[in-house]
Amino acid sequence: MQSYRLLDETEQRFHQNFLHRNGNTQVTSLLTVPGCVSALRARKAFSQLVADYPFLRQKIVPVGGEQYGFVQIEEQVHSSPCAAQPPLQPDILLRLELNRVLGDQECWRALVVPDPELNQTHIVLTRNHAISDGYSTARLVNSLAGYLGVSPSNSDKQKPGAFHLRLRYWREYPIETGKASHADFVRLQVSAHVAYRIDHLRATSGFTANTIWGGVLVYSYLRHASVPAVDLFTAYSLRDPGSHGQPLSKACMIDVREATFGDEPLDLPGCIKRYGRVVSQDKALLGTKPGKPANQRPVAEDTVRPTLAFTNTGLLDRFLTHPGGRVLEFSTLVNRSGGNYEFVLHLGKFNGTWHAALAFSSLKVDRVTALAFKSQVEAALDALPTALNIQ
């Protein structure tokens, strides 16, 4: 048998979720760059990316029992034209690739869609969550944008076609695996006024933007669903803050912690302050075995509680080391078609603007309900106070 590296506990869990469709954890990022990227330029850029990031040149194989390992495979990047032209609208393209399920052992795949009318190219990169977290996503985007360089406008009369990119190892395997997927999402509208309120509240209260967003999410769901309690799972990075700039050999380094809210009536400021205490407790325990969910007062064990999750891909701008304008648009979502959460708030900030989306499974939540919850979150954001009493 080939030599392998055993997946760690988090990687094992994410890969088993993927295989069993319990959350279907594959991550899809959309990157829009200026110019029309050719297949040759894309292959060269991805070849550099694969050479620099070893987690992109491997597959995931069973190694006994319920254990899985990473095995190195052929590194050469292969391109193949799309049988049909994909849509050019970013969110439609994201939804399409989000629901195109990877092979059981495949770690990543990309779709490149030039748009000559707007002189830009959409690059959609999908990864098994076992090789992806917010930090590694930002590093990949920065490197890929640099490797692509400046692509020329399309001067040919013939419109450039879209194409897929994969490692050559997978070239004989179908891109369409035929596996059912039910991932969907809705975008939140975050106005400049709301962004100002978040920044002002952060400055006056000392709470982070993440704490404010998490409090808004919990408060909104308790009002939307009229449930006595809700569990919130938060993803925290386990990386050393000083490691930025070092070679990135491990792609998924997060700890997911659970907290329960709703054992007493909470207004919006109360939810934000409660979540702030949860975050402080969780950060002090990162890297240790999770205990009971963090509660201020106990909730009955037989209480049926829906689950939410919150993840932030971070401030992409601080990772973009190349000249401005190289990245026109950026967005990341996780396929949640297994329905292990009611909603997942995906948050990020790019070019000074908040990008927020609520991901869900269409098997569990219909789109009308998702839009109603979206409106509830937006109303809570509009109602953010300008200051909080921390007592």
N, C-alpha and C positions, 0 to 999 in steps of 0.2 A: 504494500500500500504506500502511496505517496506520503511524504512528510506533511504534517499539518500543524497549525496552531489552534488549540482548542478555543472556541468562543468563550468569553467570560460570561458571568451570570446575566448581565444586562443584554449582551448580544444574543445569548441563547434564548432568552425570553422573547426578544423582539423577533427572532427568526422563527421560533415556534408559533408565535402569534400570526406571523405571515403565512406559514404553512397551513395552520388550522383555520385561517380566516377569522381569528379572534382579534379583530382590530385591523387586520390586513396591513400591517405597518410597512408600507413602502412610501418613500418620500419623493416628491416631485418638485423641482425648482424650475422656474421659467426666467430666463435671462434674455433681454432684448438688447442688441448692440447695433450701432449704425453700420450702413453698408450692406452689401449682399455677399454673404459668406459662401464660398464655393466648397464643394466636397473635398477638394485637395487641401484647401486652407484649414478646413475643420479637422481633417484627419491629422494634419501636422500638429495642430494645437492640442488635440486630444492625445496624440502620441506623447507630447511633452508632459501633459497632465498625468497620464498613466505612469510615465517614467518617474515623475516626482512624488507621486502619491501611491505607495505600494498597495494600499487597500483596494485600489481600483483594478489590480491585476490578479484577482483571485476568484475562486468559486467557493460555495459553502456545501460541504458534503457530510452525510451521516458517518459517525465514527464509532457507533455502538450505543445501544439503548436509545435514550432521548438526547444524546449529545451530538454536537456538530462541530466541525472544524473548518478553518480556512485553508485552502490549497492553492498554491501558485499555479497560474495557467499562462498560455501563450499571450504575449503582450501586444502584438500588432493590432492596430485599430482598423476595422473593416467598415466600409460604407456601402449602403444599398439604397437605390431609389425607392421612393414610396409608390405603391401601386396606384394610389389616388391622392390628389392634392389635399392636404389637411387644411382646416380652417385657419384664417389669419387672425381672428379675434383672440387676444391673449387668454381670456377666461375660458372660452370654449376649447381652446387648444390645451390649456391646463387640465380641464375636466376630462378631455379625451385621453391624455396620457396618464392621468391619475388613475383611470380605470383600466388601463392596458397593463395587465398583471405580468410581472416578471416571471421567468422560469424558476422552478424550485431552487436551483443552485446558482442562478444568475445574480450577480451583485449590482449591475447597473446597465443602463441603456440610454441613448440620447436620440432626440429627434431635432433636426435642423430645418427651419422653414423660412426661406428668404421671402421678403415682401418688397419687390422692386418698385411698386407704386409709392411706398413710403420710404424707400431706401433704407430698410432695416431688416434685421434677421432675428427671429425668435429661436432660441436654443432651449430645449426642454430636456432636463437631465433627471432621470428617475433612478433611485437607489433603494436597495433593501435597507431598512432602518438600522440593521445591524452594522452598516458601514456609514452611518450618517447621524450627525447632530447639528445644532445651529452653528456652532463654531466652525466645524469642518466644512459646512456648506459655504459659509462666508469666505473661508480660505480658498476653496475650489473656485468660487465665482471670481475672486480677485485674480487668481492665477490664470484661469481660462480667458478672462478678458484681456490680460496682458499678452498671452500667447497668440491670441487671434490678431492682435495688432489692429491696424486700420484697414478695413475691407473697402475695396472700391465700389462705386455705384455700378449697377448693371448697365452696360453699354450695348448689349446685344438685343436684337429685336425679339429673340426667343426668351420667354420668361424662365428664370432658373427654377428648377423643381426642388421639392423637399426630399430629404433623405434621412435614413436612420444610420446611427453609429453604434457599433458594439465591438467588443474584442473579437478578433478573427476566430477564436475558439468556438464562438456561438453562431457562426455564419450559417451552419446547416440546421439550426434550431429555429422554429417558427417564432416570429415576433408576437403574433397573436396566439397566446397560449390557449384561448378558449375558456379560460376560467372566469366564472361569474364575479363581478365586482359592482358595488353599489355605493361608491363614494360620491359625495356632493358637497357643495359649499356655497355660502353667500358672503358677499363683501359688506363690510361695515363702512358707512360714510363718516369719515373723521374730518370735520371742518377745521379751518384755521382757528376758529373761536374755541373749539374743544381742545385743540392742541395747546393753545395759549393757557386754558384753564388747567390742563394737566401739568404744564411746566410751572405755572404759578403755584399750584397746590403742592407740587414737589418741592419748590423752593421754600415755601412758608411752613410746611409740615415736617420736612425731613424724610418723608416717605419716598421710596423710589417710584419711578413710573410703573414698574411691574406691580408693586403693591397696590397702586391706584387702580390699574386695569383689573387685577385679580379681584379686588373688592367690588368693582363695578360688575364683573361677570357674575359673582355669587349673588349680589343684591338683585340683579336683573332676573336671574333664573328663579329665585325664591318668589318674586312677584309674578313672573310669567307663568310658572307651573303650579303655584299655590300648594307647595309641598312643605311638610314640617321640617325637613332637613335635606341637605345635599352634600355629597362627597366631592371634594375638589382635589385632583391630582396635579401636582406641579413638577415640572422638569427643571432640575438644577445642574449646572455644569460642575464637573469634578476637576476641571483643568486648573493648573497653576496660572494665575493672572500674568505672571512674568514669562510665560512660555511662548508668547506671540513672537513670531519670527523664527522660531526653531522648526526643524523638519517635523512634519506631521505624519506620524506612522500609524496612529490609532484614530479612527474616525468617530467612534461613538463612546463618549465618556460623560454619561449623565447619571443622575440619581433621581428617581421618581418618588415623591413623597405624597402621602394622602392626609387630608384634613377634613373634618366634618363641621358644617355650619348649619345653624338653624335651630339650636336648642333653646333659643330665646329670641324674641322679636328684635330685629336689627334694622336700623335705617341705613342709608347709604354711607354716611361717615362712620357708623358703627361697623359696617362690613369691611371698610377699608382699614380701620384700626385693628379689627380682629385678624384680617389677613396679614397685616404688618407683623403682629405677634407670631403668627404661624410661620412666616418666612424666617424670622429671627430664630425660632426654635429649630426649624428644619436645617438652616445653614450650620447651626452648631452641631448637628448630628450627621452631616453628610459623610458618607463613607462607612457608616456603622449600619448594623442590621436595623431596619425599620421596626419600631414598636407599634403601639396602638396609635390610631390617628390622633392628631393634635386637636383637642377640644378644650374649651374653657369650662364647660360643664358637661357631664355625661349625657349621651343620647341613648335611648333604649335600643338594645341590641337587635330587637325584632322590628325596628323601624325600617320600612322599605325606602331606600334612598336612591335617587338617581345620581349619576356620576357625570362630572364635568372634568375637563383637563385644560391646562393653560401652558403654553409654550411660547417662548420669545426667541426668534432667530437673531435678535440683537440689532445693533446699529451698524448696518453694512458699510456706511461711509468711512468708518475708521479703518476698515480693511482694504479699501480701494487705494492702492499705492500708485497707480498709473494716472496719466492725465485725465482731467475731468471730461465728462461726455462720452467716455468709453462704454459706460453702461447706461442705457436709457430706461430700463425697467427691470425690476427684480421681484420675484414672489416665490414663496415656498409653502407647500401644503403637504399633509400626510393623508394617505388613503385610510379612511375610518369605516370602511364598508362592513366590518364585522359587528359594528354597533356596540362595542364595549363601553362607549361613552355616549351620552345624549348629544353633547356638543363639545368641540375642542376649539378654543380660541387660539388662532395662530397670529402672532403679533411680530412685527418687524418695523424698522425705521430705515428709510432709504431716501437720500437726497433731501433730508430735513422733513420728510412727510411720513406720518404713521400709515402703515399698511396693515389692516386687520381683516381677518376672515373667520367665519364660524364654519368648521368642518363637521359633517355628520354622515350617518348612514341612511340612505333612502329606504332601507328595509325597516328602519326603526322610527325615523322622523320624516314626515312629508314636508314638501317644500313650503306649503302655506304656513305650517307651524314654525318652520325655520325663519321665514320672513317676519312672522309675528315676534319671535324672540329677538331677531335683529333689531326691530323697531324698539323693543323694550330696552336693549342695551344702548341704542343711540339716544333714547330719552334720558337714561341714567347719565350718560356722558354729558348731555346738555345741562343736566341738573347738578353737575359737580360743584361743590362749594369752592370758594376761593381760599379758605383757610380751614384748619381743623383744630379743635381743642384736643390735645394729645392726652389729657388726663384720663 
